[in-house]
Every structure is written in C-alpha cells, then in structure tokens.
Amino acid sequence: MILADLSPKACRAAAKFLATLDDDWAAHIRSTGPCRHETKPAREPYEALVRAIAYQQLHARAGDAILGRMLALFPQDDFPLPQQILATDIETLRACGFSAGKTATIRGIAEAALSGLVPPRAEAERMSDDELIARLVSLRGVGRWTVEMLLMYTLERSDILPADDFGVREGYRRLKRLAQAPTKSQIAAIGEAWSPHRTVAAWYLWRVPATISSE
C-alpha cells in the first residue's frame, strides 16, 4: 500500500495521533504547533535527487550557493535537463563547488534519468517506497537517506522514517531525555509505533529543542 498524503488535514490527523502516544509527544507537539511539512511535488525525481546531492553533507547556505552557481549555467531553464548536465564540461561543474565525487554522482543521475533507471514522476508515483529505495541506491553516491528525502519531499510519502538521520535520532534522545541517541536499528524499531505517520513524526523530531521541559 502506497501512503502518500501530506495534506494539511492529514498532517493534523498525524499530529493528533502522535500526541496520544505519551506525555512527551503531547507536550512537544503542543509547544511546536501544527506540522508545516513543505513538499515540492512539482519536481521530477531526477531534479530532486540532483538537488539532494548538492546539499549532501553541507550547511544549507553552502548548498544554496553551489546549486545557485550550477543553475546560473542554464539561465534559460528552471532546471537543467539530464542532457544538459551531461553536455557540460566536468571542470565547469566542479567550478560550481561540487567535489569530484558529487560531480560523478550528478552525472550518473543524469545518465540514469535518460536510461529510465531514475523514473519519471508518473512512474515513481506507482512504485512502492521499498521499490524506489532498492532501485535508486544502486546509483553511485545515492544512499537510502537521499531516496527517503525524495520520498518525503517530492512524492509526499507519509510513512517514511529516515533512521540514518542524526537529527531524527538526536531529536528522540532530547524528547525522551536519554543519555545517548538510539542507534539506527533502535529508532527504526521504536518508530514502528508511529506508523502510518512516520514522516510527520520525523518532522517533529527535527524540531525538538536542545532543552525540553516537561509539562
């Protein structure tokens, strides 16, 4: 079953469900307010993946700068087509601020988009979360977390928990006032109780403050 509803109504229902889990969740949701998960549903998976790679392991401002320089190479287009990426000299892409590894990954994504390995949006919408993850992590430099961001922000999948994400695990540690953050496998197991609203759960965990008080 494909769960893909992150409408305001669905997010309200998810927050209401999560608030029933325990007092910690209830207090955090009450203090944070409504979930305002912002998606980009108009983007093709190819574009979403390239953007994700640009920001990978960087602060947002650095990612903005690198991506901005790349987009400036194609002033007539909102976003370059795969053919345009492949026709651009590697050193020109490197000059935007991409590492050699990221440049190779972006070119690999462009090639995969042309071959159909990276599916167009209409096809991706028909594929399950696991199918998309299994297909796309075969690409160099594309890990599970990157595909999960595609699922959460472009395809609006509503039951995704990025267990690799430090912010999710650290957010849970703060929420529960633990001495250390849970491991990837531990948070995945804990998060089963948040299904089918794990995307919204992740959104709230990213926003747990460094110091959280109980009410």
Beta strands, then each sheet from edge to edge (+ up, - down):
end
